[in-house]
């Protein structure tokens, strides 16, 4: 069954963007960042790309 996300299709807030940047700089992986933001991995990846962030690829 598909997982439901609290912030599904909601615009990104300034606080969420700050948290995204902070977690990406710390070197967290996509899955951990998405979970911390209660966003899907796809949404998190797309937003990171839109603001020019690179997210660590953890094995």
Secondary structure as GFF3:
##gff-version 3
##sequence-region A 1 59
A	DSSP	alpha_helix	14	26	.	.	.	ID=ss1
A	DSSP	alpha_helix	30	37	.	.	.	ID=ss2
A	DSSP	alpha_helix	41	50	.	.	.	ID=ss3
###
